[in-house]
Amino acid sequence: MKLNVENTVRLKNPKEALSADYGGSRSAAIELFCESCMGGSRSEASNCKAYTCNLWKYRPGSSKHDSPPPGNIPSKEEIEKAISKIPINEARKAWGAKLGAMRKKNAT
């Protein structure tokens, strides 16, 4: 086994690693990811400033009410506006209609 940061973190926290790797625990997987991202330090993971990381809200030591400081990530309105500017060609529309019909058929 190659000992990189990820494996070192798993060996330092064997119960968490078992839960994440074989038990299907999302929270354990997120904690392992954050700790390995921050070089194996749990305290550094809880003080993470990578606000654009999709897991930032779920890092170790955070509360469910944490939100990044304003201006660090786009607002919901800015993201929706960017999505609305994406052109959708006729082939994608047809494929979407086909998928919708298949889902309706399978739901009944």
Secondary structure, 3 states (H helix, E strand, C coil): CCCCHHHHHHHHCHHHHHHHHCCCCHHHHHHHHHHHHCCCCHHHHHCCCCCCCCCHHHCCCCCCCCCCCCCCCCCHHHHHHHHHCCCCCHHHHHHHHHHHHHHHHHHC
